[in-house]
Amino acid sequence: MEKSFLTLSGVSFLVGIIILFISKVVTANLELVHNVGIDTIGDYNFSYYAVASFVIGIIFLILNFLPFFTKK
């Protein structure tokens, strides 16, 4: 059971990194090609999804190590 939490944690962190990279590419594309202002792009909250993915990864990591703290 603990291995699945560790795997899910790793996947969540990777998804967060991929979302951050894609959001930077999309932001640069909107600014340079379509002349969209940074204030308008900020309204989309692209980084919120990456932060949520990192938080989910941390939760899975805590769930992975939780049995080590509860054993007597």
N, C-alpha and C positions, 0 to 999 in steps of 0.2 A: 504494500500500500504506500509506503514512504517513497518508493522509487517513482511512482506516478506523480506525486506532488513535486518532486525535484525536476522531473521532465517538464511538467506544466509550468513550473517557475522559469526554467530556461527558455521555453517557448514564448512565454509572456514577455520576458526581457528582450528576446530577439524581435518580437513583433513591435515592441516599443521603439527599438532602435530603427527598425525599418520604417515605422510611421514617422519618426523624427526626420529621417533622411528624405522620405517622400514629401513631407510638408515643407522642407527647405527647398526642394526642387520646384514644387508647385508655387511657393511664394516667389522664388526668383523668376519663374516663368510669367506669373501674373504681373510682376513689377516691370520686367524688361520688355516683354512682348506685347502685353495688353494695356500697359500704362495704368495699372490699377494701383492706387495709393496704399501705403502701408497701414494707414488707419482702417481702410476698408477690409484689408486682409486680416487685420487683428480681430475683426468682428466674427470671423469664421471659427476662431478658437481651435486651430489645428493641433496645437500642443496639448490640449486637454485630453485627447485620445491617447497620446503617448504616455502622459502622466498616469492616466487610468490603467494603462497596460502595465506600467512599472509597479503600481500599487498592487495590482492583482498578482504580479510576480512575487512581490514581497510577502503577500498573504500566503501564497502557496509555499514559499520558502519557510515561513514560520510554521505552517502546518506540517512540513516535512520534519522539522526538528522538534516539534512539540512532544512526541513520545519519549524522547531522551530526557526531557525535564520532568515528565510525569511518572517515570518508572522509579520504583524504590529499591 
